[in-house]
Amino acid sequence: GPYQVDDRRSGYTYMTDESRAMQVDSFQNPGMLWVEQGADLWTKVEGKANKSCSTCHGETGDSMQNVAVTYPVYDQSTGKLQNVEQQINHCREKNMEAKPYKWESGEMLSMSTFINHQSLGTPVAVKIDGAAAPFFEKGKAFYNQRRGQLDMGCKHCHEDNPGGMIRANTLSEGQGNGFPTYRLKWQKVGSLHRRFRGCNKQVRAKPYGYGSDEYTNLELYVKWRGQGLPVETPAVRN
């Protein structure tokens, strides 16, 4: 099915039947609450410029169709990669003259889930050449580097042992196509960077900050690993 492309498998394929059923039924999927809240925020006028997202991008999220699948992208104004969350705050600060959202706040999670959800079913398709190439290489190096007291990199779980067990959990390939994801463990939606921080803590390494260059570069590499897998936001995971 769409959840497996060549040798790449979505976390969906590692889930129980109950969790899969919850994800694909939008009435059952608890993450849809954040999509609905994001739809409300989309038209909310804020900031000194007296604008909402919809002022520039249209009343519905239709203009965002198939946009999130290309992120993170190289941003000329900063000379770095910019992911969806950073783009949201860029728009808020520069165009709306509004306060940026805090990273893992309800507003940010709702807006990023809403925007990613507009690409539901579209294959992930990030650019790793040109200006993005050096950042991709940094993300790749981070993925493979051993760190923390357990001396493990991302690859040691997600490339070498998918399908294996770590304590009571089945390891997946660690794909990013379902984020923001509703985790049953969290009882809410969370960002990919939240997951990166959690993984770093699990190997007893000091996590980097939300939106850090390290994690944004890693995000590009992780998205590239899942090229062609469909956007599942909001995915449901354990």
BALOBA-1460 file (C-alpha; in Angstrom, 3 decimals):
// residues 238
<rec num="1" residu="g" x="0.000" y="0.000" z="0.000"/>
<rec num="2" residu="p" x="0.955" y="3.678" z="0.127"/>
<rec num="3" residu="y" x="2.581" y="3.208" z="3.541"/>
<rec num="4" residu="q" x="5.493" y="1.323" z="1.998"/>
<rec num="5" residu="v" x="7.592" y="2.772" z="-0.830"/>
<rec num="6" residu="d" x="10.483" y="0.632" z="-2.060"/>
<rec num="7" residu="d" x="12.403" y="-0.235" z="1.128"/>
<rec num="8" residu="r" x="10.883" y="2.620" z="3.159"/>
<rec num="9" residu="r" x="8.110" y="1.865" z="5.629"/>
<rec num="10" residu="s" x="5.915" y="4.310" z="7.507"/>
<rec num="11" residu="g" x="5.523" y="3.931" z="11.270"/>
<rec num="12" residu="y" x="1.891" y="3.123" z="10.395"/>
<rec num="13" residu="t" x="2.996" y="-0.348" z="9.265"/>
<rec num="14" residu="y" x="4.354" y="-1.080" z="12.761"/>
<rec num="15" residu="m" x="1.158" y="-0.059" z="14.559"/>
<rec num="16" residu="t" x="-1.659" y="-2.178" z="16.002"/>
<rec num="17" residu="d" x="-4.891" y="-2.523" z="14.011"/>
<rec num="18" residu="e" x="-6.681" y="-0.379" z="16.628"/>
<rec num="19" residu="s" x="-4.243" y="2.511" z="16.255"/>
<rec num="20" residu="r" x="-4.349" y="2.303" z="12.458"/>
<rec num="21" residu="a" x="-8.147" y="2.380" z="12.496"/>
<rec num="22" residu="m" x="-8.028" y="5.424" z="14.783"/>
<rec num="23" residu="q" x="-5.680" y="7.269" z="12.416"/>
<rec num="24" residu="v" x="-7.570" y="6.737" z="9.164"/>
<rec num="25" residu="d" x="-11.029" y="7.604" z="10.544"/>
<rec num="26" residu="s" x="-11.049" y="11.382" z="10.889"/>
<rec num="27" residu="f" x="-13.944" y="11.168" z="13.389"/>
<rec num="28" residu="q" x="-11.902" y="8.865" z="15.630"/>
<rec num="29" residu="n" x="-8.480" y="10.477" z="15.107"/>
<rec num="30" residu="p" x="-7.854" y="12.621" z="18.223"/>
<rec num="31" residu="g" x="-5.282" y="14.681" z="16.305"/>
<rec num="32" residu="m" x="-8.061" y="16.176" z="14.176"/>
<rec num="33" residu="l" x="-8.905" y="18.436" z="17.114"/>
<rec num="34" residu="w" x="-5.651" y="20.322" z="16.437"/>
<rec num="35" residu="v" x="-6.496" y="20.542" z="12.717"/>
<rec num="36" residu="e" x="-9.832" y="22.160" z="13.636"/>
<rec num="37" residu="q" x="-8.165" y="24.593" z="16.034"/>
<rec num="38" residu="g" x="-5.645" y="25.438" z="13.306"/>
<rec num="39" residu="a" x="-8.482" y="26.177" z="10.877"/>
<rec num="40" residu="d" x="-9.850" y="28.703" z="13.398"/>
<rec num="41" residu="l" x="-6.437" y="30.335" z="13.899"/>
<rec num="42" residu="w" x="-5.979" y="30.534" z="10.104"/>
<rec num="43" residu="t" x="-8.640" y="33.262" z="9.882"/>
<rec num="44" residu="k" x="-7.841" y="34.989" z="13.198"/>
<rec num="45" residu="v" x="-6.692" y="38.584" z="12.703"/>
<rec num="46" residu="e" x="-3.683" y="39.365" z="14.894"/>
<rec num="47" residu="g" x="-0.825" y="41.836" z="15.088"/>
<rec num="48" residu="k" x="-0.261" y="45.468" z="14.138"/>
<rec num="49" residu="a" x="-0.734" y="44.798" z="10.417"/>
<rec num="50" residu="n" x="-4.306" y="43.687" z="11.122"/>
<rec num="51" residu="k" x="-3.935" y="40.488" z="9.113"/>
<rec num="52" residu="s" x="-4.599" y="36.779" z="9.446"/>
<rec num="53" residu="c" x="-3.004" y="33.908" z="7.499"/>
<rec num="54" residu="s" x="-6.092" y="33.951" z="5.290"/>
<rec num="55" residu="t" x="-5.499" y="37.618" z="4.338"/>
<rec num="56" residu="c" x="-2.604" y="36.499" z="2.129"/>
<rec num="57" residu="h" x="-3.274" y="32.806" z="1.585"/>
<rec num="58" residu="g" x="-7.059" y="32.618" z="1.152"/>
<rec num="59" residu="e" x="-9.976" y="31.721" z="3.426"/>
<rec num="60" residu="t" x="-9.418" y="27.950" z="3.427"/>
<rec num="61" residu="g" x="-6.176" y="26.036" z="3.670"/>
<rec num="62" residu="d" x="-6.374" y="25.064" z="-0.019"/>
<rec num="63" residu="s" x="-3.385" y="27.233" z="-0.923"/>
<rec num="64" residu="m" x="-1.298" y="25.100" z="1.450"/>
<rec num="65" residu="q" x="-1.971" y="21.889" z="-0.455"/>
<rec num="66" residu="n" x="1.283" y="20.023" z="-1.094"/>
<rec num="67" residu="v" x="3.393" y="22.821" z="0.429"/>
<rec num="68" residu="a" x="4.565" y="21.108" z="3.637"/>
<rec num="69" residu="v" x="5.984" y="18.116" z="1.715"/>
<rec num="70" residu="t" x="8.843" y="20.345" z="0.492"/>
<rec num="71" residu="y" x="9.920" y="21.593" z="3.957"/>
<rec num="72" residu="p" x="12.464" y="22.248" z="5.414"/>
<rec num="73" residu="v" x="13.645" y="24.559" z="2.609"/>
<rec num="74" residu="y" x="16.658" y="26.852" z="2.260"/>
<rec num="75" residu="d" x="15.766" y="30.397" z="3.291"/>
<rec num="76" residu="q" x="17.850" y="33.143" z="1.701"/>
<rec num="77" residu="s" x="17.009" y="35.748" z="4.329"/>
<rec num="78" residu="t" x="18.570" y="33.679" z="7.137"/>
<rec num="79" residu="g" x="21.031" y="31.609" z="5.096"/>
<rec num="80" residu="k" x="19.705" y="28.499" z="6.864"/>
<rec num="81" residu="l" x="17.003" y="25.887" z="6.518"/>
<rec num="82" residu="q" x="13.489" y="26.864" z="7.543"/>
<rec num="83" residu="n" x="10.852" y="24.320" z="8.518"/>
<rec num="84" residu="v" x="7.074" y="24.746" z="8.701"/>
<rec num="85" residu="e" x="7.072" y="26.013" z="12.291"/>
<rec num="86" residu="q" x="9.762" y="28.584" z="11.518"/>
<rec num="87" residu="q" x="7.897" y="29.681" z="8.381"/>
<rec num="88" residu="i" x="4.742" y="30.198" z="10.450"/>
<rec num="89" residu="n" x="6.621" y="32.482" z="12.857"/>
<rec num="90" residu="h" x="8.385" y="34.249" z="9.984"/>
<rec num="91" residu="c" x="4.963" y="35.134" z="8.535"/>
<rec num="92" residu="r" x="3.629" y="36.175" z="11.933"/>
<rec num="93" residu="e" x="6.540" y="38.498" z="12.691"/>
<rec num="94" residu="k" x="7.238" y="39.948" z="9.236"/>
<rec num="95" residu="n" x="3.806" y="40.046" z="7.578"/>
<rec num="96" residu="m" x="1.318" y="40.168" z="10.459"/>
<rec num="97" residu="e" x="3.585" y="42.058" z="12.873"/>
<rec num="98" residu="a" x="2.316" y="39.645" z="15.511"/>
<rec num="99" residu="k" x="4.103" y="37.815" z="18.298"/>
<rec num="100" residu="p" x="5.696" y="34.507" z="17.272"/>
<rec num="101" residu="y" x="4.112" y="31.349" z="18.637"/>
<rec num="102" residu="k" x="6.068" y="29.447" z="21.283"/>
<rec num="103" residu="w" x="7.341" y="26.218" z="19.713"/>
<rec num="104" residu="e" x="5.293" y="23.481" z="21.386"/>
<rec num="105" residu="s" x="2.353" y="25.730" z="22.278"/>
<rec num="106" residu="g" x="-1.220" y="24.779" z="21.429"/>
<rec num="107" residu="e" x="-1.300" y="27.506" z="18.772"/>
<rec num="108" residu="m" x="1.877" y="26.383" z="17.029"/>
<rec num="109" residu="l" x="0.887" y="22.708" z="17.116"/>
<rec num="110" residu="s" x="-2.590" y="23.537" z="15.799"/>
<rec num="111" residu="m" x="-1.296" y="25.703" z="12.964"/>
<rec num="112" residu="s" x="1.502" y="23.341" z="11.901"/>
<rec num="113" residu="t" x="-0.839" y="20.324" z="12.087"/>
<rec num="114" residu="f" x="-3.438" y="22.204" z="10.024"/>
<rec num="115" residu="i" x="-0.870" y="23.170" z="7.365"/>
<rec num="116" residu="n" x="0.693" y="19.690" z="7.152"/>
<rec num="117" residu="h" x="-2.784" y="18.127" z="7.012"/>
<rec num="118" residu="q" x="-3.459" y="20.045" z="3.763"/>
<rec num="119" residu="s" x="-0.882" y="17.716" z="2.143"/>
<rec num="120" residu="l" x="-2.532" y="14.528" z="3.473"/>
<rec num="121" residu="g" x="-1.633" y="11.630" z="1.171"/>
<rec num="122" residu="t" x="0.927" y="13.615" z="-0.842"/>
<rec num="123" residu="p" x="4.401" y="12.038" z="-1.041"/>
<rec num="124" residu="v" x="7.223" y="13.740" z="0.856"/>
<rec num="125" residu="a" x="9.512" y="15.506" z="-1.656"/>
<rec num="126" residu="v" x="12.316" y="17.593" z="-0.118"/>
<rec num="127" residu="k" x="15.199" y="19.189" z="-2.004"/>
<rec num="128" residu="i" x="18.678" y="18.231" z="-0.807"/>
<rec num="129" residu="d" x="20.772" y="19.735" z="-3.604"/>
<rec num="130" residu="g" x="21.916" y="23.287" z="-4.333"/>
<rec num="131" residu="a" x="21.809" y="25.617" z="-1.328"/>
<rec num="132" residu="a" x="20.278" y="22.859" z="0.840"/>
<rec num="133" residu="a" x="23.182" y="20.426" z="0.287"/>
<rec num="134" residu="p" x="25.495" y="21.470" z="3.157"/>
<rec num="135" residu="f" x="22.594" y="21.386" z="5.626"/>
<rec num="136" residu="f" x="21.593" y="17.950" z="4.392"/>
<rec num="137" residu="e" x="25.158" y="16.733" z="5.006"/>
<rec num="138" residu="k" x="25.068" y="18.129" z="8.552"/>
<rec num="139" residu="g" x="21.741" y="16.390" z="9.195"/>
<rec num="140" residu="k" x="23.138" y="13.124" z="7.846"/>
<rec num="141" residu="a" x="26.226" y="13.391" z="10.068"/>
<rec num="142" residu="f" x="24.004" y="14.045" z="13.101"/>
<rec num="143" residu="y" x="21.861" y="10.993" z="12.250"/>
<rec num="144" residu="n" x="24.872" y="8.690" z="12.129"/>
<rec num="145" residu="q" x="26.853" y="10.126" z="15.044"/>
<rec num="146" residu="r" x="27.012" y="8.225" z="18.320"/>
<rec num="147" residu="r" x="26.043" y="10.365" z="21.321"/>
<rec num="148" residu="g" x="25.063" y="10.211" z="24.967"/>
<rec num="149" residu="q" x="25.906" y="7.695" z="27.679"/>
<rec num="150" residu="l" x="24.423" y="4.878" z="25.577"/>
<rec num="151" residu="d" x="26.723" y="5.902" z="22.699"/>
<rec num="152" residu="m" x="24.011" y="5.506" z="20.050"/>
<rec num="153" residu="g" x="23.034" y="7.475" z="16.978"/>
<rec num="154" residu="c" x="19.619" y="7.664" z="15.306"/>
<rec num="155" residu="k" x="20.783" y="5.064" z="12.781"/>
<rec num="156" residu="h" x="21.492" y="2.395" z="15.405"/>
<rec num="157" residu="c" x="17.774" y="2.087" z="16.155"/>
<rec num="158" residu="h" x="16.013" y="3.280" z="13.026"/>
<rec num="159" residu="e" x="18.308" y="1.964" z="10.285"/>
<rec num="160" residu="d" x="19.901" y="-1.070" z="11.924"/>
<rec num="161" residu="n" x="17.011" y="-2.404" z="14.034"/>
<rec num="162" residu="p" x="13.533" y="-1.403" z="12.772"/>
<rec num="163" residu="g" x="11.014" y="-4.032" z="13.852"/>
<rec num="164" residu="g" x="13.152" y="-4.865" z="16.898"/>
<rec num="165" residu="m" x="12.177" y="-4.032" z="20.452"/>
<rec num="166" residu="i" x="13.511" y="-1.336" z="22.764"/>
<rec num="167" residu="r" x="12.096" y="-2.056" z="26.209"/>
<rec num="168" residu="a" x="8.353" y="-2.485" z="25.545"/>
<rec num="169" residu="n" x="8.244" y="-0.541" z="22.263"/>
<rec num="170" residu="t" x="8.643" y="-1.765" z="18.710"/>
<rec num="171" residu="l" x="11.237" y="0.276" z="16.833"/>
<rec num="172" residu="s" x="10.116" y="1.791" z="13.539"/>
<rec num="173" residu="e" x="12.236" y="3.383" z="10.826"/>
<rec num="174" residu="g" x="11.684" y="6.713" z="12.573"/>
<rec num="175" residu="q" x="10.043" y="8.370" z="9.577"/>
<rec num="176" residu="g" x="8.831" y="11.980" z="9.782"/>
<rec num="177" residu="n" x="5.878" y="11.870" z="7.368"/>
<rec num="178" residu="g" x="3.213" y="11.732" z="10.102"/>
<rec num="179" residu="f" x="4.312" y="14.769" z="12.117"/>
<rec num="180" residu="p" x="2.932" y="16.600" z="13.927"/>
<rec num="181" residu="t" x="1.749" y="13.259" z="15.339"/>
<rec num="182" residu="y" x="-0.802" y="12.361" z="17.992"/>
<rec num="183" residu="r" x="1.019" y="10.077" z="20.425"/>
<rec num="184" residu="l" x="-1.130" y="8.024" z="22.763"/>
<rec num="185" residu="k" x="1.731" y="8.286" z="25.275"/>
<rec num="186" residu="w" x="1.575" y="12.107" z="25.152"/>
<rec num="187" residu="q" x="-2.229" y="12.304" z="24.952"/>
<rec num="188" residu="k" x="-1.707" y="15.182" z="22.518"/>
<rec num="189" residu="v" x="-0.081" y="16.178" z="19.255"/>
<rec num="190" residu="g" x="3.660" y="16.825" z="19.241"/>
<rec num="191" residu="s" x="6.238" y="18.113" z="16.767"/>
<rec num="192" residu="l" x="9.063" y="16.186" z="15.138"/>
<rec num="193" residu="h" x="11.547" y="18.203" z="17.206"/>
<rec num="194" residu="r" x="9.795" y="17.032" z="20.385"/>
<rec num="195" residu="r" x="10.443" y="13.480" z="19.207"/>
<rec num="196" residu="f" x="14.093" y="14.283" z="18.434"/>
<rec num="197" residu="r" x="14.491" y="15.658" z="21.972"/>
<rec num="198" residu="g" x="12.853" y="12.536" z="23.425"/>
<rec num="199" residu="c" x="15.158" y="10.244" z="21.460"/>
<rec num="200" residu="n" x="18.236" y="12.196" z="22.529"/>
<rec num="201" residu="k" x="17.141" y="11.927" z="26.170"/>
<rec num="202" residu="q" x="16.600" y="8.182" z="25.779"/>
<rec num="203" residu="v" x="20.240" y="7.673" z="24.775"/>
<rec num="204" residu="r" x="21.192" y="9.945" z="27.715"/>
<rec num="205" residu="a" x="22.378" y="12.769" z="25.481"/>
<rec num="206" residu="k" x="21.670" y="16.447" z="26.101"/>
<rec num="207" residu="p" x="18.838" y="17.443" z="23.770"/>
<rec num="208" residu="y" x="19.081" y="20.493" z="21.526"/>
<rec num="209" residu="g" x="16.452" y="23.228" z="21.589"/>
<rec num="210" residu="y" x="13.244" y="23.263" z="19.559"/>
<rec num="211" residu="g" x="13.980" y="24.838" z="16.185"/>
<rec num="212" residu="s" x="17.750" y="24.533" z="16.665"/>
<rec num="213" residu="d" x="19.904" y="24.374" z="13.538"/>
<rec num="214" residu="e" x="20.922" y="20.841" z="14.534"/>
<rec num="215" residu="y" x="17.332" y="19.577" z="14.591"/>
<rec num="216" residu="t" x="16.234" y="21.490" z="11.501"/>
<rec num="217" residu="n" x="19.154" y="19.984" z="9.552"/>
<rec num="218" residu="l" x="18.269" y="16.564" z="10.977"/>
<rec num="219" residu="e" x="14.657" y="17.116" z="9.939"/>
<rec num="220" residu="l" x="15.740" y="17.549" z="6.310"/>
<rec num="221" residu="y" x="17.725" y="14.300" z="6.425"/>
<rec num="222" residu="v" x="14.871" y="12.404" z="8.102"/>
<rec num="223" residu="k" x="12.335" y="13.714" z="5.562"/>
<rec num="224" residu="w" x="14.678" y="12.682" z="2.730"/>
<rec num="225" residu="r" x="14.927" y="9.181" z="4.206"/>
<rec num="226" residu="g" x="11.149" y="8.986" z="3.839"/>
<rec num="227" residu="q" x="10.973" y="10.430" z="0.311"/>
<rec num="228" residu="g" x="7.801" y="9.200" z="-1.386"/>
<rec num="229" residu="l" x="5.975" y="8.199" z="1.813"/>
<rec num="230" residu="p" x="2.611" y="9.983" z="2.089"/>
<rec num="231" residu="v" x="1.912" y="12.741" z="4.596"/>
<rec num="232" residu="e" x="-0.200" y="11.203" z="7.384"/>
<rec num="233" residu="t" x="-0.566" y="14.288" z="9.623"/>
<rec num="234" residu="p" x="-1.961" y="13.899" z="12.177"/>
<rec num="235" residu="a" x="-0.663" y="10.318" z="12.381"/>
<rec num="236" residu="v" x="-1.535" y="8.275" z="15.479"/>
<rec num="237" residu="r" x="1.367" y="6.539" z="17.205"/>
<rec num="238" residu="n" x="1.983" y="4.769" z="20.527"/>
